[in-house]
Amino acid sequence: MSADQPLVDAVEADAGLQAVPDPGLLKDLVQLSKPGITIMCLLMVAGTMAYAWALESTAVGFDLWVAVWALIGTGLSVVGSNTMNMVLEREGDKRMVRTRRRPLPSGRMATWVAVVWGLGTVVAAAVILWTQVNALTCGLAMLAFVLYVGVYTPAKRRTPQALAIGAVPGAMPPLIGWTAATDQVDAVGLVLFSVLLLWQLPHFLAIAIYRLRDYAAAGILTVPLVRGEEVAKVQSLVYTIFLFPVSLLLVPLGGAGSVYFTVSSVLGAWFFILGVRGFEPGAGTVWARQFFLASLVYLPVWVIGLVLDVLAERWWMA
């Protein structure tokens, strides 16, 4: 790299920012919420609520308004968490190609606006979940906010172990959905939490491999950056190995049957095989992108398998 390269990069970055028209305040607020992540979280909450209410063993009847308020409250808490994460990372985001056009690093939005939006949505989420759902669900959502914003976000630039820290709040949506429907944390709820916890680790390791330069530019200490790509691949494979049996624990616990067992087994074997392919000669960023996309397929199919299993059980028993 030449001595003038940082200046060239800065000029190109500024030119790129100037070429993007101002989308307006509303669209910028939506961007702060990271809509893709928010939607995925809401799908997990909705799926696990449907699963919990469909299980006869939970002995809890379906409540439409609880479902609606749980989704609204959870959505607001995720929006607030993502917004405050962007507030804290606004300087680092200026150095990343994929994030430098966001509202804060681009200078389109004042920091105080984002802070008010972020904290306001979190407070609204706490009020809604406490008053309209239950205290346990509210507590879990607020714990996820504190861990994600207060612990994980600053840890990203201090240790690659921040990945494991961030996986905890990231795994809360299925447990939130479960407690919203049942008002309790039990073995089934903890398995749901553990599956998402283990799923996230290879998911984000894959991202860290193919976005290595971006994370390095932002000063984020990822496993492939600090310990190397091969170590990251080994860790990914280990997590897929653990994910396989943990996902099947719902069967002996009485939370799932043969349909779920089949779906989860096929998914687990497929995910493991893709993890092994990362060690083939020439596998690198192309494999990492494929593995990342596969992880996006894994999660919704896993949730669908849960719901279909319960529905199939009821149809066969009818």
C-alpha positions in Angstrom: 0.0 0.0 0.0 1.4 3.4 -0.9 1.8 6.3 1.5 -0.9 8.2 -0.3 -3.5 5.4 -0.2 -5.3 6.6 3.0 -5.8 10.0 1.4 -7.1 8.3 -1.8 -9.5 6.2 0.2 -10.7 9.2 2.2 -11.3 11.2 -1.0 -13.2 8.3 -2.6 -15.2 7.8 0.6 -16.2 11.5 0.6 -17.1 11.4 -3.1 -19.2 8.3 -2.5 -21.1 10.0 0.4 -21.7 13.1 -1.6 -23.2 11.1 -4.4 -25.9 9.6 -2.2 -29.0 11.8 -1.9 -30.5 12.5 1.5 -33.2 9.8 2.0 -35.0 11.9 4.6 -35.4 11.6 8.4 -38.0 8.7 8.4 -35.8 6.5 6.2 -32.8 7.3 8.2 -34.6 6.3 11.4 -35.6 3.0 9.8 -31.9 2.4 8.7 -30.8 3.0 12.3 -33.1 0.1 13.4 -31.3 -2.4 11.1 -34.6 -3.6 9.6 -33.2 -6.9 8.5 -32.1 -7.9 12.0 -35.3 -6.5 13.5 -37.5 -8.5 11.1 -35.5 -11.7 11.8 -35.9 -11.2 15.6 -39.7 -10.7 15.2 -40.0 -13.8 13.1 -38.2 -15.7 15.9 -40.5 -14.3 18.5 -43.6 -15.0 16.5 -42.5 -18.5 15.6 -41.7 -19.5 19.2 -44.9 -17.9 20.5 -46.9 -19.9 18.0 -45.0 -23.0 18.9 -45.6 -22.5 22.7 -49.3 -21.9 22.3 -49.6 -24.9 20.0 -48.0 -27.2 22.6 -50.7 -28.8 24.8 -48.1 -29.3 27.5 -47.7 -25.6 28.1 -51.4 -25.4 29.3 -51.5 -21.8 28.2 -54.3 -20.5 25.9 -53.6 -18.4 22.8 -54.0 -14.6 23.5 -54.0 -12.4 20.4 -53.3 -9.2 22.2 -50.4 -10.6 24.1 -48.9 -11.7 20.8 -49.4 -8.3 19.3 -48.0 -6.4 22.2 -45.1 -8.8 22.5 -44.1 -8.2 18.9 -44.5 -4.4 19.2 -42.5 -4.3 22.5 -39.8 -6.7 21.2 -39.6 -4.8 18.0 -39.1 -1.5 19.8 -36.4 -3.0 22.0 -34.5 -4.3 19.0 -34.8 -0.9 17.3 -33.5 0.8 20.3 -30.6 -1.6 20.8 -29.5 -1.3 17.1 -29.8 2.5 17.2 -27.7 2.8 20.3 -25.2 0.4 18.8 -24.9 2.7 15.8 -24.5 5.7 18.1 -21.5 4.1 19.9 -20.0 2.8 16.6 -20.4 5.9 14.5 -16.7 6.8 14.3 -15.7 3.2 13.4 -18.5 3.1 10.8 -16.8 5.9 9.0 -13.9 3.6 8.1 -16.0 0.7 6.8 -17.2 0.6 3.2 -20.6 -1.0 4.0 -21.4 1.3 7.0 -19.9 4.7 6.1 -23.1 5.8 4.3 -25.3 5.3 7.4 -27.0 8.3 8.9 -24.5 9.0 11.6 -21.1 8.5 10.0 -22.3 10.2 6.9 -23.3 13.3 8.9 -26.9 13.3 7.7 -28.2 13.0 11.3 -27.2 14.6 14.5 -26.1 12.2 17.2 -28.6 13.6 19.7 -31.5 12.7 17.4 -30.3 9.1 17.3 -29.9 8.9 21.0 -33.4 10.3 21.7 -34.8 7.8 19.2 -32.8 4.9 20.6 -33.5 5.5 24.2 -37.1 6.5 23.5 -37.9 3.2 21.8 -36.3 1.2 24.5 -38.3 2.9 27.2 -41.5 2.4 25.2 -40.6 -1.2 24.8 -40.1 -1.7 28.6 -43.4 -0.1 29.4 -45.3 -2.2 26.8 -43.7 -5.5 27.7 -44.1 -4.9 31.5 -47.8 -3.8 31.4 -49.1 -5.7 28.4 -47.1 -9.0 28.4 -45.3 -9.9 31.6 -42.4 -8.8 33.8 -40.2 -11.8 32.9 -40.4 -11.0 29.1 -39.7 -7.3 29.9 -36.7 -8.3 32.0 -35.2 -10.5 29.3 -35.6 -7.8 26.6 -33.9 -5.2 28.8 -31.1 -7.6 29.7 -30.6 -8.1 26.0 -30.4 -4.3 25.5 -27.8 -3.9 28.3 -25.6 -6.7 27.1 -25.7 -5.7 23.5 -25.2 -2.0 23.9 -23.3 -1.8 27.2 -21.1 -4.9 27.0 -20.9 -6.3 23.5 -20.5 -3.1 21.5 -17.5 -1.7 23.4 -15.9 -5.2 23.7 -15.8 -5.6 19.9 -12.7 -3.4 19.8 -11.0 -5.0 22.8 -11.3 -8.7 22.3 -12.4 -11.3 19.7 -14.3 -13.0 22.5 -16.9 -10.2 22.1 -18.5 -12.6 19.6 -19.6 -15.0 22.4 -20.8 -12.0 24.5 -22.9 -10.7 21.6 -24.4 -14.1 21.0 -26.2 -14.0 24.3 -28.5 -11.0 23.6 -28.8 -12.2 20.0 -30.2 -15.5 21.3 -32.9 -13.8 23.4 -35.8 -13.6 20.7 -36.9 -17.3 21.0 -36.7 -17.2 24.7 -38.7 -13.9 24.7 -41.3 -15.5 22.5 -41.5 -18.5 24.8 -41.8 -16.4 28.0 -44.4 -14.1 26.4 -46.6 -17.2 25.8 -45.8 -19.1 29.0 -44.5 -16.6 31.5 -41.8 -19.0 32.6 -38.2 -20.1 31.7 -38.0 -23.9 31.6 -36.0 -26.6 29.8 -37.7 -26.2 26.5 -37.2 -22.4 26.6 -33.5 -22.8 27.4 -33.0 -25.2 24.5 -34.6 -22.7 22.1 -32.2 -20.0 23.5 -29.2 -22.4 23.2 -30.0 -23.3 19.5 -30.0 -19.6 18.5 -26.9 -19.0 20.6 -24.9 -21.8 18.9 -26.3 -20.8 15.4 -25.1 -17.2 15.8 -21.5 -18.1 16.4 -20.7 -19.8 13.0 -23.0 -17.3 11.3 -21.0 -14.3 12.5 -17.6 -16.0 12.1 -18.5 -16.4 8.4 -19.3 -12.7 8.2 -16.0 -11.9 9.9 -14.1 -13.9 7.3 -15.5 -12.4 4.2 -15.6 -8.9 5.7 -12.1 -9.1 7.2 -10.8 -5.9 5.7 -13.8 -3.8 6.7 -13.6 -5.0 10.3 -9.9 -4.4 10.4 -10.3 -0.9 9.1 -12.9 -0.2 11.8 -10.6 -1.6 14.6 -13.0 -4.5 15.4 -11.1 -7.5 16.8 -12.6 -10.5 15.1 -11.4 -14.1 15.4 -10.0 -14.4 11.8 -8.2 -11.0 12.2 -6.6 -11.9 15.6 -6.2 -15.6 15.3 -6.4 -16.4 11.6 -9.0 -17.7 9.2 -8.2 -21.4 9.9 -9.0 -20.9 13.6 -12.2 -19.2 12.7 -13.2 -22.1 10.4 -12.3 -24.7 13.2 -14.5 -22.8 15.6 -17.3 -22.6 13.1 -17.2 -26.3 12.6 -17.1 -27.0 16.4 -20.2 -24.9 16.9 -22.1 -26.7 14.1 -21.2 -30.0 15.8 -22.7 -28.8 19.1 -25.7 -27.3 17.4 -26.7 -30.7 16.0 -27.4 -32.5 19.3 -28.6 -29.5 21.2 -31.3 -28.8 18.6 -32.6 -32.4 19.0 -32.9 -32.1 22.8 -36.5 -30.8 22.3 -37.5 -34.4 21.3 -36.7 -36.1 24.6 -38.0 -33.1 26.5 -41.4 -33.6 24.9 -41.3 -30.4 23.0 -41.2 -31.9 19.6 -41.8 -35.2 17.7 -40.8 -37.0 14.5 -41.4 -34.2 12.1 -39.2 -31.8 14.0 -36.6 -34.6 14.5 -36.4 -35.1 10.8 -36.2 -31.5 9.8 -33.6 -30.7 12.5 -31.5 -33.7 11.7 -31.4 -32.8 8.0 -30.6 -29.2 8.8 -27.9 -30.1 11.2 -26.2 -32.6 8.9 -26.4 -30.1 6.0 -24.9 -27.3 8.1 -22.1 -29.5 9.4 -21.2 -30.6 5.8 -21.0 -27.0 4.7 -18.8 -26.3 7.7 -16.4 -29.1 6.6 -16.2 -27.7 3.1 -14.5 -24.7 4.5 -11.3 -26.7 4.8 -11.3 -27.6 1.1 -8.3 -26.2 -0.9 -9.1 -22.7 -2.1 -12.1 -22.2 0.2 -12.0 -18.7 1.5 -14.3 -15.7 1.1 -16.5 -17.5 -1.4 -17.1 -20.4 1.1 -17.7 -17.9 3.9 -20.4 -16.1 1.9 -22.0 -19.4 1.1 -21.9 -20.6 4.7 -23.4 -17.2 5.8 -26.3 -17.6 3.3 -26.8 -21.2 4.5 -27.1 -20.0 8.0 -29.9 -17.6 6.9 -31.7 -20.6 5.5 -31.2 -22.7 8.6 -32.9 -20.5 11.1 -36.3 -19.9 9.4 -36.5 -23.6 8.3 -35.8 -24.7 11.9 -38.6 -22.5 13.2 -41.0 -23.8 10.5 -40.0 -27.4 11.5 -41.1 -26.6 15.1 -44.5 -25.2 14.2 -45.2 -28.0 11.6 -44.3 -30.6 14.1 -46.9 -29.4 16.6 -49.5 -29.0 13.9 -48.8 -32.4 12.4 -49.1 -33.9 15.9 -52.6 -32.4 16.3 -53.8 -33.4 12.9 -52.7 -37.0 13.4 -54.4 -37.1 16.8 -57.6 -35.5 15.6 
